[in-house]
Amino acid sequence: MPKKAPSPSISKPLTSNTKGLTLLGAGSLPQVDVPSTALLETFVSPAPKRRFEICFRTSEFTSMCPITGQPDYATITIRYVPKERCVESKALKLYLGSFRNQGVFAESIVNRMLDDLVEVLSPRSITVTGDFTPRGGIGLCVEASYPEKIHKDGSDKKNK
């Protein structure tokens, strides 16, 4: 029995709104040494009325210890549910690379990323996790969320 061709109403071409993006396809990337929300280009969500999750993960994140100047390595995971805007991945890569020469503690890095992403995206929710490679035998994992996560007992993460 021959297969039935899909109906035209089901077979819609996929498109992406790239209006306003300047980094995508621009050739070589600028060298940036300071993290800035200006690096975080965004685009209109393809489904602003639907709850869907986007997850970025990189194991190539580097920064510097503010005490020793030695490199710190981490896996950064950014998981968010967008509203109206999504962050463009090449812009995010450039933003993450701007932390490379920053001498700052892991706790500040993760919280800065969260603040910057909330500012440019206004997401429904977002969690940034930095899982820093052990140095001196001890690893460090920092997680920050917006809105703040509520524990099963009903309390928020703030000390009472």
C-alpha positions as MATLAB code, in Angstrom:
seq = 'MPKKAPSPSISKPLTSNTKGLTLLGAGSLPQVDVPSTALLETFVSPAPKRRFEICFRTSEFTSMCPITGQPDYATITIRYVPKERCVESKALKLYLGSFRNQGVFAESIVNRMLDDLVEVLSPRSITVTGDFTPRGGIGLCVEASYPEKIHKDGSDKKNK';
ca = [
       0.000    0.000    0.000;
       1.544    3.384   -0.973;
       2.325    5.869    1.812;
       0.164    8.941    2.027;
       1.983   12.258    1.509;
       1.882   14.615    4.503;
      -0.772   17.271    4.368;
       0.480   20.800    3.523;
      -0.863   22.101    6.855;
       1.509   19.758    8.713;
       4.540   20.325    6.476;
       5.494   23.894    7.378;
       8.986   25.154    6.607;
      11.042   26.029    9.682;
      12.259   29.597    9.946;
      14.234   31.611   12.482;
      13.997   35.333   13.087;
      17.608   36.566   12.875;
      16.699   40.255   12.703;
      19.003   42.291   14.937;
      21.666   39.612   15.429;
      25.126   40.957   14.643;
      27.496   38.178   15.741;
      25.957   35.296   13.819;
      27.801   34.943   10.518;
      29.884   38.077   11.111;
      33.243   36.364   10.561;
      35.840   36.642   13.308;
      34.637   37.339   16.827;
      35.804   40.391   18.741;
      38.194   39.738   21.628;
      36.402   40.751   24.816;
      38.034   40.839   28.249;
      35.163   42.015   30.448;
      31.745   40.333   30.850;
      28.921   42.589   29.667;
      25.218   42.195   28.952;
      25.935   43.965   25.650;
      27.478   40.674   24.472;
      24.266   38.734   25.097;
      22.360   39.075   21.850;
      18.813   37.747   21.928;
      16.123   36.858   19.423;
      12.355   36.503   19.541;
      11.212   33.197   21.005;
       9.785   30.871   18.344;
       6.972   29.887   20.754;
       6.451   32.649   23.361;
       3.120   31.207   24.578;
       4.541   27.715   25.185;
       6.621   26.611   28.164;
       9.749   24.947   26.805;
      13.217   24.593   28.261;
      16.564   25.529   26.754;
      19.791   24.104   28.156;
      23.339   25.206   27.372;
      26.316   23.303   28.767;
      30.028   23.826   28.296;
      32.949   22.089   29.961;
      35.409   24.634   28.523;
      34.772   27.536   30.927;
      37.840   29.173   32.470;
      38.418   32.036   34.881;
      41.197   32.870   37.341;
      41.541   32.453   41.078;
      41.572   35.976   42.585;
      44.191   34.917   45.148;
      46.721   32.864   43.164;
      45.998   33.946   39.595;
      45.883   30.265   38.629;
      43.235   29.146   36.123;
      39.956   27.721   37.356;
      38.025   25.355   35.088;
      34.317   24.616   35.232;
      31.370   23.072   33.513;
      28.732   25.774   33.209;
      25.113   24.743   32.719;
      22.423   27.297   31.925;
      18.875   25.953   31.907;
      15.970   28.338   31.309;
      12.339   28.628   30.276;
      12.033   31.675   28.001;
       9.185   34.160   27.743;
       9.618   36.510   24.797;
      13.389   36.257   24.117;
      16.058   33.551   23.707;
      19.825   34.051   23.937;
      21.814   33.394   20.771;
      24.392   30.615   21.357;
      27.358   32.276   19.622;
      26.781   35.440   21.665;
      26.597   33.317   24.826;
      29.895   31.651   23.905;
      31.547   35.062   23.533;
      30.047   36.198   26.854;
      31.318   33.085   28.667;
      34.777   33.581   27.136;
      34.924   37.100   28.559;
      35.345   35.600   32.052;
      38.652   33.963   31.063;
      40.931   36.629   32.579;
      38.665   37.607   35.450;
      40.150   36.992   38.887;
      36.963   36.269   40.796;
      35.469   33.616   43.057;
      33.134   30.983   41.571;
      30.211   32.208   43.675;
      30.445   35.677   42.117;
      30.751   34.284   38.589;
      27.602   32.175   38.776;
      25.550   34.929   40.404;
      26.770   37.504   37.846;
      25.789   35.187   34.990;
      22.338   34.715   36.486;
      21.836   38.476   36.970;
      23.005   39.278   33.423;
      20.828   36.606   31.802;
      17.750   37.619   33.812;
      18.348   41.226   32.735;
      18.464   40.485   28.996;
      15.943   37.617   28.838;
      13.329   38.222   31.558;
      12.779   34.435   31.518;
       9.996   32.522   33.219;
      12.745   30.729   35.149;
      16.480   30.135   34.903;
      19.168   28.220   36.767;
      22.907   28.700   36.290;
      25.231   26.019   37.655;
      29.003   26.219   37.829;
      30.675   22.891   38.599;
      34.302   23.887   39.191;
      37.095   21.344   38.769;
      38.712   20.238   42.041;
      41.894   22.048   43.074;
      43.747   20.914   46.138;
      41.423   17.916   46.387;
      38.150   19.820   46.751;
      35.587   20.659   44.093;
      33.015   23.420   44.190;
      29.540   23.535   42.673;
      27.545   26.782   42.738;
      23.917   27.037   41.642;
      21.784   30.185   41.429;
      18.156   30.367   40.281;
      15.484   32.853   39.315;
      12.947   32.929   40.665;
      14.454   31.449   43.800;
      13.725   27.767   44.174;
      11.312   26.705   46.892;
      12.301   23.624   48.899;
       9.872   20.776   49.495;
       9.340   22.032   53.060;
       8.073   25.366   51.652;
      11.097   27.464   52.630;
      13.163   29.472   50.190;
      16.961   29.264   49.960;
      17.534   32.330   52.133;
      18.672   31.860   55.717;
      15.950   32.675   58.170;
];
